[in-house]
Every structure is written in structure tokens, then in C-alpha cells.
Amino acid sequence: MHKLFILTIISLSIFKSVPGLAQNYPVYNSFFLNPYLYNPAEVATDHAYLFLNHRQQWTGIEGSPKLSTFNINTLIDQSYTGIGAKISNYSRGILQTTDLALTYAHGFALNKDNVLFFGLSGGLISASIDFNKLSADDLDDPAISNYLANNLQPSASFGMVYKSNSGLNIGLVLPQLFAPKFNSDSHFSSTAIAPLDNGFVSLYYKRKVDGKVVTRKVRGVTRRVKSSGGYAPLEFYALYKYSAFDNSQFEVITKLNLSENFYLGAGYRQSYGFTGHVGFAFDKVILGYSYEPGGQPEAGFSKGTHEIQLGIRLSNEKSYPKAAPVLKSTLKVTPDEKHTARFNQSTEDPNAINHPENANKKKYYVVIKAFGDFVSADNYKKKLLEEKYNADIFYHEEDKKFYVFVLSSLKSSEAFEEARNLKNYTKLKDARVLTVQGK
């Protein structure tokens, strides 16, 4: 019994004996690599990820806190929906807590550059006792049976995050929607926690940059390929954790991306002190390490706190759904802009559609089909007109064919963009650009 009391006091007082260090929630140093650790709305990530995180607090102290977390999450491609799962094990002294949660998040596009996500995690949390640290006499303590009698409880958290293409992100989290209460015995203190007693507010700047064309060896062959891009060299993170139990806390982290494969970081957490960060990225693997020398019960009491995080990218880049573009080939045109040419196989000038003033310029036609005779081309044109396309016919002298087209332009970019949009957003999958050189 005496040993049980001592171990319990150690496991609880290791937090409460130091002002501002009592923890009502896990602490992570590497949250900037994996923000889903704190915020369920962050489950919607640009790739499918698997992360393993292990935090050893106050190395060298027997019974000091250890936290291991595994999570997998992703954005469902071409949607604003994210899903994920997370399991963590948190041990301190003789007490262990295991938390399992499933997460769903959905976003709403405010405009083409800004999305607001809402996320909800739900699952179970259980507490257990490490019996290897107890004697045979301690096992008869009624406090243990009372504690274990209520060792399975529901858990839930809610989060939201505003994401902008500018790189600015703002998050809000309620980490405990249900109040865990595992024991009412005086041997194990228990405090009811209301949903609004704890809350996180995050603000960070992390701007995506486009990929570059680089020279790389692919299977022994040197090729010019486009890199997957990355993030701007400087990232900034700020996190404020509110608690109604007089242990609110803020922290800031600055991350410097020296290359696509290597970063350095430094931060400061209130009551814990400074932190250092280093990380590497190779192909689909991310490895990060964090160290904090301070935040100990007494100076020199331990060898500091270490945290390591391994991430594996499981998929290609995900993307949000694209809004259907305005098709120029369906816009109403003025009478002067309408094509008026009508052709038959005895037409003396089948190229009359080309305006004289543009005779020496290249012209780009977004064509849908080609026919060997005018009648077939005309029938197909009428069908497209019924579907509200600005269809007309062009006779190409070089191959002696009649082309049904829906747009003509002196700008190649305009024609090629329209052809791509027709392929991606309509049933006209055969749309292509025909270039005609004026004479």
C-alpha cells in the first residue's frame, strides 16, 4: 500500500508541483509537421499521411511522462472532406491512458483562395495501471479496483481551421467535449472538466510554392522533371492553450526550410523554455527531431525532453474540386461575331470563314469532329447548336475535310484552354486545337 501511494504521488505531483506545468492535454513539439495531433479539422491534408510520434519527457527520471501517437489521415481527392484515425498512449508513473479516435472533417470554400474546415473526432479513452510497478500487497488496495471499474469513457474533440492560399491559417480547438472521470476515490484526484475549460487557438504562416523544373536521375536516366513544389523558406507558428485551471500556455516556433530535404527550427514554450528542431525529407519519408532542455521540476534534474516524429507520404497530392469554368464556346455572341459561312462541296472559296484582315496570321480552331462531306458536318453542327454551343464549320484545304468547331481565336492560349475545359467538364472529350496558317 505504501508503495502505491508513493508512485501515485510521483505520477501526479510531477505536474502539479511545478507552477504552470499541470497538463490537461498532451503536449507535442512537432505539431507543425502534423497539426492533426491537436486539431481534428487539420485531418484534411494535401497527401495521405501516416505519422508515428514519440515524446520522452524529462529523460532520466523514473516514471516521467511518455507519449506515443500513431495517426493516418488524408483529404479525399477532389473534395473538401478529410478523414483520419489516431491512437495514443500516455504514461506517467503507474498510470497509463490510451485514446482512440476517428475523425471526419468537411470544408466550405469561401472563394477560390480560402477554405473553412470543421472537424470532429470521437472515440474512447481508457486508463490503466502498470501492475509491474506494484507489490502483491498493493494489488488488494480498493483504490485500484475502484479506478479500473470506470476505466473506459467516451472522448470527443472539435476543431475548425481557416486555410488560405496566401499561407495564413487560423485554427480553434475544443480538445475535450466530454469530461473524463475515472475514479471518485480520494487516492486518485478527479476534476470534472467542462468542454469550454480548455481551448487552443493557433495561427501559422505556411505558404505553398509551385514546383520547379529540375534535372534528376530516374532509373539511371537523366531527365528534366517538375518537382512537387514545397513551402516558402520561412514558416511561423503560434499556439495559445487556454485552461480554466490556471495553466494557460503559449508557444511560438519558427521553421527555416533550407532546402526541400532539410529544415531547422527554434521555438519557445511558456514555462518549458526554448526548443530546437531539425528534420529531413527524402522522397516520401519525413523525419523530425525536437529537443527541449528546460521545463524540468528542478534545474539539472533530467537530461531534457526528446521527441521524434516519422512521417510517410502514402499518396500523390490531393486537390480541392475545381469550379466549372465559363466555356467561351457557349457564350452568346453578337450578330457581327457569329459565323455566317455555309459550305457545300462546290464552294469556290471554302476558306471564306477567314477574315481578310487576319489572312496572314495563325488562327486556332477548337474542333470537335472532322467529316469528309459537308452534309454530315452540317448535321453534327446543328446537333451542337441545339446543345447551346456556338458551332460552325471550317473547310481545311490541306486534308480536304470539313471541321466542326466551337471556337476560333488568334490566341493559342485561349484556344488550348477552351479545349482542356471541354475535355474536363463536358462530354466533348475529343475537343482539340487545329492551327491554320494564313496565306
C-alpha positions as CSV (number, residue, x, y, z in Angstrom):
1,M,0.0,0.0,0.0
2,H,2.8,2.4,0.9
3,K,4.5,1.9,-2.4
4,L,1.2,2.5,-4.3
5,F,0.8,5.9,-2.5
6,I,4.4,6.9,-3.3
7,L,4.1,6.0,-7.0
8,T,0.8,7.7,-7.3
9,I,2.1,10.9,-5.7
10,I,5.1,10.9,-8.1
11,S,2.9,10.4,-11.2
12,L,0.6,13.2,-10.2
13,S,2.8,15.7,-8.5
14,I,5.4,15.6,-11.3
15,F,2.9,18.0,-13.0
16,K,1.3,19.8,-10.0
17,S,4.4,20.6,-8.1
18,V,5.7,23.0,-10.7
19,P,3.6,26.1,-11.3
20,G,2.0,26.2,-14.8
21,L,3.0,22.7,-15.7
22,A,-0.1,20.8,-14.9
23,Q,-1.3,19.1,-18.2
24,N,-4.9,18.6,-19.0
25,Y,-3.9,17.5,-22.6
26,P,-0.9,16.0,-24.4
27,V,2.0,18.3,-25.4
28,Y,3.7,17.9,-28.8
29,N,6.8,19.7,-30.0
30,S,6.3,18.5,-33.7
31,F,2.8,19.7,-34.2
32,F,3.9,22.0,-37.0
33,L,4.7,18.9,-39.1
34,N,1.5,17.1,-38.1
35,P,-1.2,19.6,-37.0
36,Y,-3.8,16.9,-36.8
37,L,-2.2,16.0,-33.5
38,Y,-4.1,18.9,-32.0
39,N,-6.8,19.9,-34.4
40,P,-9.3,17.4,-35.9
41,A,-10.1,19.9,-38.7
42,E,-6.5,19.5,-39.9
43,V,-7.2,15.9,-40.9
44,A,-7.7,17.2,-44.5
45,T,-4.1,17.2,-45.7
46,D,-2.7,17.6,-49.3
47,H,-1.4,14.0,-49.2
48,A,-2.4,10.8,-47.4
49,Y,0.0,10.6,-44.4
50,L,1.0,8.1,-41.8
51,F,2.7,9.6,-38.7
52,L,4.5,8.0,-35.7
53,N,5.3,10.3,-32.9
54,H,7.1,9.5,-29.6
55,R,7.8,12.0,-26.8
56,Q,10.0,11.2,-23.8
57,Q,9.7,14.0,-21.3
58,W,12.4,14.6,-18.6
59,T,14.8,11.8,-19.7
60,G,16.4,10.1,-16.7
61,I,13.5,10.5,-14.3
62,E,11.8,7.2,-13.4
63,G,8.1,7.4,-14.1
64,S,8.4,10.6,-16.2
65,P,5.8,11.1,-18.9
66,K,5.9,9.2,-22.2
67,L,3.6,9.8,-25.1
68,S,3.4,7.7,-28.2
69,T,1.0,8.5,-31.0
70,F,0.1,6.9,-34.4
71,N,-2.2,8.6,-36.9
72,I,-3.3,8.3,-40.5
73,N,-5.2,10.9,-42.4
74,T,-6.0,12.4,-45.8
75,L,-8.1,14.7,-47.8
76,I,-10.4,12.8,-50.2
77,D,-9.3,13.9,-53.6
78,Q,-11.4,16.5,-55.5
79,S,-13.4,17.1,-52.4
80,Y,-13.5,19.2,-49.2
81,T,-13.7,16.1,-47.0
82,G,-11.0,14.7,-44.8
83,I,-10.9,11.5,-42.7
84,G,-8.4,10.0,-40.3
85,A,-7.7,7.9,-37.2
86,K,-5.5,8.4,-34.2
87,I,-4.4,6.3,-31.3
88,S,-2.1,7.5,-28.5
89,N,-0.7,6.0,-25.3
90,Y,0.2,8.4,-22.5
91,S,2.0,7.0,-19.4
92,R,3.2,8.8,-16.3
93,G,4.2,7.0,-13.2
94,I,2.0,4.0,-12.7
95,L,-0.9,5.5,-14.7
96,Q,-1.4,4.9,-18.4
97,T,-4.1,6.4,-20.7
98,T,-5.0,5.1,-24.1
99,D,-7.0,7.2,-26.5
100,L,-8.5,6.0,-29.8
101,A,-10.3,8.5,-32.1
102,L,-11.8,8.5,-35.6
103,T,-12.0,11.9,-37.3
104,Y,-14.2,13.5,-40.0
105,A,-13.8,17.0,-41.4
106,H,-15.5,18.9,-44.1
107,G,-14.7,22.3,-45.6
108,F,-16.6,25.1,-47.3
109,A,-14.9,27.2,-50.0
110,L,-15.3,30.8,-49.1
111,N,-13.8,31.7,-52.5
112,K,-11.2,30.2,-54.8
113,D,-8.4,31.0,-52.4
114,N,-9.9,30.4,-48.9
115,V,-11.5,27.3,-47.3
116,L,-13.0,26.9,-43.8
117,F,-12.9,23.4,-42.4
118,F,-14.8,21.9,-39.4
119,G,-13.6,18.7,-37.8
120,L,-15.0,16.3,-35.2
121,S,-13.1,13.4,-33.5
122,G,-14.9,10.8,-31.5
123,G,-13.7,7.6,-29.8
124,L,-12.8,6.0,-26.5
125,I,-10.3,6.8,-23.8
126,S,-9.2,4.2,-21.2
127,A,-7.0,4.3,-18.1
128,S,-4.9,1.5,-16.7
129,I,-2.3,0.9,-14.0
130,D,1.1,-0.6,-14.6
131,F,1.0,-3.6,-12.2
132,N,4.7,-4.3,-12.7
133,K,5.4,-1.3,-10.5
134,L,3.2,-2.6,-7.7
135,S,3.8,-5.1,-5.0
136,A,1.5,-8.0,-4.2
137,D,0.1,-6.1,-1.2
138,D,-0.8,-3.1,-3.3
139,L,-3.0,-5.2,-5.6
140,D,-5.5,-5.5,-2.8
141,D,-5.9,-1.8,-2.4
142,P,-9.6,-0.9,-3.1
143,A,-8.5,2.3,-4.8
144,I,-7.2,0.1,-7.7
145,S,-10.5,-1.8,-8.2
146,N,-12.5,1.5,-8.0
147,Y,-10.2,3.1,-10.5
148,L,-10.3,0.3,-13.0
149,A,-14.1,-0.1,-12.6
150,N,-14.5,3.2,-14.6
151,N,-11.6,2.9,-17.0
152,L,-13.5,3.2,-20.3
153,Q,-15.0,6.6,-21.2
154,P,-16.2,8.3,-24.4
155,S,-14.0,11.1,-25.8
156,A,-14.5,13.7,-28.4
157,S,-12.9,16.9,-29.7
158,F,-14.0,19.7,-32.1
159,G,-11.9,21.9,-34.3
160,M,-12.0,24.4,-37.1
161,V,-9.4,25.9,-39.3
162,Y,-9.3,28.7,-41.9
163,K,-6.9,27.9,-44.7
164,S,-5.8,30.5,-47.3
165,N,-3.6,30.2,-50.4
166,S,-1.7,33.2,-49.0
167,G,-0.2,30.8,-46.4
168,L,-2.2,32.2,-43.4
169,N,-4.0,29.6,-41.3
170,I,-6.1,30.2,-38.2
171,G,-7.4,27.3,-36.0
172,L,-9.6,26.8,-33.0
173,V,-9.9,23.6,-31.0
174,L,-12.0,22.3,-28.1
175,P,-9.9,19.3,-27.1
176,Q,-12.3,17.8,-24.5
177,L,-16.0,17.8,-25.3
178,F,-16.7,15.1,-22.7
179,A,-15.4,15.3,-19.1
180,P,-13.3,12.2,-18.3
181,K,-13.9,10.9,-14.8
182,F,-12.3,7.6,-14.0
183,N,-12.4,7.5,-10.2
184,S,-14.0,9.3,-7.3
185,D,-11.8,7.7,-4.6
186,S,-9.6,10.2,-2.7
187,H,-6.5,8.3,-3.6
188,F,-6.9,9.4,-7.2
189,S,-7.8,13.0,-7.6
190,S,-10.5,13.6,-10.2
191,T,-11.7,17.0,-11.5
192,A,-14.7,17.4,-13.7
193,I,-13.8,19.2,-17.0
194,A,-16.3,21.2,-19.0
195,P,-15.9,21.5,-22.8
196,L,-15.0,25.2,-22.6
197,D,-12.5,24.7,-19.8
198,N,-9.7,24.0,-22.3
199,G,-9.2,25.5,-25.8
200,F,-6.5,26.0,-28.4
201,V,-6.0,28.9,-30.8
202,S,-3.4,28.6,-33.5
203,L,-2.1,31.0,-36.0
204,Y,0.5,30.0,-38.6
205,Y,2.0,31.0,-41.9
206,K,3.0,28.3,-44.3
207,R,2.9,29.2,-47.9
208,K,2.9,26.7,-50.7
209,V,5.1,27.3,-53.7
210,D,5.0,25.9,-57.2
211,G,7.4,23.2,-58.3
212,K,10.4,23.9,-60.5
213,V,11.8,22.0,-63.5
214,V,14.9,20.3,-62.3
215,T,17.4,17.7,-63.6
216,R,17.1,14.3,-61.9
217,K,18.1,10.7,-62.5
218,V,15.1,8.4,-62.9
219,R,16.1,4.8,-63.0
220,G,19.6,5.7,-64.2
221,V,18.3,8.1,-66.9
222,T,18.8,11.9,-66.5
223,R,15.6,13.7,-67.1
224,R,14.1,17.1,-66.8
225,V,11.2,16.8,-64.4
226,K,9.0,19.1,-62.4
227,S,9.5,18.9,-58.7
228,S,6.5,18.6,-56.4
229,G,7.0,22.1,-55.1
230,G,7.1,22.7,-51.4
231,Y,6.8,25.6,-49.0
232,A,8.4,29.0,-48.7
233,P,11.7,29.1,-46.8
234,L,10.2,30.7,-43.6
235,E,7.3,29.3,-41.7
236,F,5.9,30.8,-38.5
237,Y,3.6,29.1,-35.9
238,A,1.9,30.5,-32.8
239,L,-0.2,28.4,-30.4
240,Y,-2.2,29.5,-27.3
241,K,-3.6,26.9,-25.0
242,Y,-6.3,28.2,-22.7
243,S,-7.1,26.4,-19.5
244,A,-9.6,27.3,-16.7
245,F,-7.2,25.6,-14.2
246,D,-4.6,28.5,-14.2
247,N,-2.1,26.8,-16.5
248,S,-2.8,28.6,-19.8
249,Q,0.2,28.5,-22.1
250,F,1.5,30.0,-25.3
251,E,4.3,28.9,-27.6
252,V,5.9,30.1,-30.9
253,I,8.0,28.3,-33.4
254,T,10.0,29.5,-36.4
255,K,10.9,26.9,-39.1
256,L,13.5,27.6,-41.8
257,N,13.4,25.4,-44.9
258,L,17.0,25.4,-46.1
259,S,16.1,23.1,-48.9
260,E,13.3,20.6,-50.0
261,N,15.1,18.0,-47.9
262,F,16.3,19.8,-44.7
263,Y,14.9,22.2,-42.2
264,L,15.9,23.8,-38.9
265,G,13.6,25.4,-36.3
266,A,13.6,27.1,-32.9
267,G,10.7,27.8,-30.5
268,Y,9.7,28.9,-27.1
269,R,7.0,27.4,-24.9
270,Q,5.9,29.2,-21.8
271,S,7.0,27.5,-18.5
272,Y,9.1,25.0,-20.5
273,G,11.6,27.3,-22.2
274,F,13.3,27.1,-25.6
275,T,13.1,24.2,-28.1
276,G,15.2,23.2,-31.0
277,H,14.1,21.3,-34.1
278,V,15.7,19.6,-37.1
279,G,14.3,17.5,-39.8
280,F,14.9,15.7,-43.1
281,A,12.7,14.7,-46.0
282,F,13.6,12.1,-48.6
283,D,11.2,11.2,-51.3
284,K,8.1,10.1,-49.3
285,V,9.7,10.0,-45.9
286,I,9.8,12.8,-43.3
287,L,11.9,12.6,-40.1
288,G,11.8,15.3,-37.4
289,Y,13.5,15.6,-34.1
290,S,12.8,18.1,-31.3
291,Y,14.7,18.8,-28.1
292,E,13.9,21.0,-25.1
293,P,16.5,21.3,-22.3
294,G,14.3,23.2,-19.8
295,G,10.9,22.8,-18.2
296,Q,12.2,20.4,-15.5
297,P,11.0,20.2,-11.9
298,E,14.5,21.5,-11.0
299,A,17.5,22.6,-13.0
300,G,19.6,19.7,-14.0
301,F,17.0,17.3,-12.7
302,S,17.0,15.4,-16.1
303,K,18.6,15.3,-19.5
304,G,15.8,17.2,-21.1
305,T,12.9,16.2,-23.3
306,H,13.2,14.4,-26.6
307,E,10.6,14.0,-29.4
308,I,10.9,12.2,-32.7
309,Q,8.4,12.0,-35.5
310,L,8.4,9.8,-38.5
311,G,6.0,10.6,-41.4
312,I,5.3,8.6,-44.6
313,R,3.5,10.1,-47.5
314,L,1.2,7.5,-48.9
315,S,-0.3,9.1,-52.0
316,N,0.1,11.7,-54.7
317,E,-1.0,15.3,-54.0
318,K,-4.7,15.7,-53.3
319,S,-6.6,18.8,-54.5
320,Y,-9.9,20.6,-53.9
321,P,-12.7,20.4,-56.5
322,K,-12.3,22.9,-59.2
323,A,-15.3,25.1,-60.1
324,A,-16.5,24.5,-63.6
325,P,-15.1,27.3,-65.8
326,V,-17.1,29.5,-68.1
327,L,-17.0,27.9,-71.5
328,K,-16.4,30.6,-74.2
329,S,-17.9,28.3,-76.8
330,T,-21.3,28.6,-75.1
331,L,-21.3,32.3,-74.6
332,K,-23.8,34.3,-76.6
333,V,-22.2,36.4,-79.3
334,T,-23.4,39.5,-81.1
335,P,-24.7,39.2,-84.7
336,D,-21.4,40.6,-86.0
337,E,-19.4,37.9,-84.3
338,K,-21.5,35.0,-85.5
339,H,-20.0,32.7,-88.1
340,T,-22.1,33.0,-91.3
341,A,-20.3,30.7,-93.7
342,R,-22.2,27.9,-95.2
343,F,-20.4,25.3,-97.3
344,N,-21.1,22.6,-99.8
345,Q,-18.6,20.6,-101.8
346,S,-18.9,23.0,-104.8
347,T,-18.0,26.1,-102.8
348,E,-15.5,28.2,-104.8
349,D,-13.8,29.6,-101.7
350,P,-14.1,27.1,-98.8
351,N,-11.8,29.3,-96.7
352,A,-14.1,32.3,-96.8
353,I,-14.5,32.0,-93.0
354,N,-11.1,33.5,-92.5
355,H,-11.4,37.3,-92.3
356,P,-9.2,39.1,-94.9
357,E,-7.6,41.3,-92.2
358,N,-6.3,38.2,-90.5
359,A,-5.2,36.4,-93.6
360,N,-1.5,36.3,-92.7
361,K,-1.9,35.3,-89.1
362,K,-2.2,31.9,-87.4
363,K,-5.7,31.0,-86.4
364,Y,-6.6,28.4,-83.8
365,Y,-9.8,26.4,-84.0
366,V,-11.2,24.3,-81.2
367,V,-12.5,21.5,-83.3
368,I,-14.8,18.6,-82.2
369,K,-15.1,16.4,-85.3
370,A,-13.9,16.2,-88.9
371,F,-16.0,14.9,-91.8
372,G,-15.3,14.1,-95.4
373,D,-18.6,15.7,-96.6
374,F,-20.4,18.9,-95.8
375,V,-23.8,17.3,-95.2
376,S,-22.5,15.2,-92.3
377,A,-20.6,18.1,-90.9
378,D,-23.7,20.3,-91.1
379,N,-25.9,17.8,-89.3
380,Y,-23.4,17.5,-86.5
381,K,-23.1,21.2,-86.3
382,K,-26.9,21.5,-85.8
383,K,-26.8,19.0,-83.0
384,L,-24.2,21.1,-81.2
385,L,-26.2,24.2,-81.7
386,E,-29.2,22.5,-80.0
387,E,-26.8,21.9,-77.1
388,K,-26.1,25.7,-76.9
389,Y,-22.6,25.6,-78.4
390,N,-21.5,28.2,-80.9
391,A,-20.8,25.6,-83.5
392,D,-19.8,26.2,-87.1
393,I,-17.9,24.6,-90.0
394,F,-14.4,25.1,-91.3
395,Y,-13.1,23.5,-94.6
396,H,-9.4,22.7,-94.4
397,E,-7.9,22.7,-97.8
398,E,-4.8,20.7,-96.8
399,D,-6.6,17.5,-95.9
400,K,-9.9,18.2,-97.7
401,K,-12.0,17.8,-94.6
402,F,-14.9,19.7,-93.0
403,Y,-14.2,20.5,-89.4
404,V,-16.9,21.3,-86.9
405,F,-15.6,23.8,-84.4
406,V,-17.0,25.7,-81.5
407,L,-14.4,28.5,-81.1
408,S,-11.9,30.3,-83.2
409,S,-9.2,32.6,-81.9
410,L,-6.0,34.4,-82.8
411,K,-4.7,33.5,-79.3
412,S,-3.3,29.9,-78.9
413,S,-3.6,30.1,-75.1
414,E,-7.4,30.9,-75.3
415,A,-8.0,28.0,-77.7
416,F,-6.0,25.4,-75.8
417,E,-7.6,26.4,-72.5
418,E,-11.1,26.0,-74.1
419,A,-10.2,22.6,-75.4
420,R,-9.0,21.5,-72.0
421,N,-12.1,22.7,-70.3
422,L,-14.3,20.9,-72.8
423,K,-12.5,17.7,-72.2
424,N,-12.6,18.0,-68.4
425,Y,-16.1,19.4,-67.9
426,T,-18.3,18.3,-70.8
427,K,-18.9,15.2,-72.9
428,L,-16.9,16.7,-75.8
429,K,-13.9,14.6,-74.9
430,D,-12.5,14.7,-78.5
431,A,-12.0,18.5,-78.4
432,R,-8.7,19.6,-79.8
433,V,-7.0,22.6,-81.4
434,L,-6.4,22.9,-85.1
435,T,-3.8,25.5,-86.1
436,V,-4.2,27.1,-89.6
437,Q,-1.6,29.3,-91.1
438,G,-2.9,32.3,-93.0
439,K,-1.7,32.8,-96.6
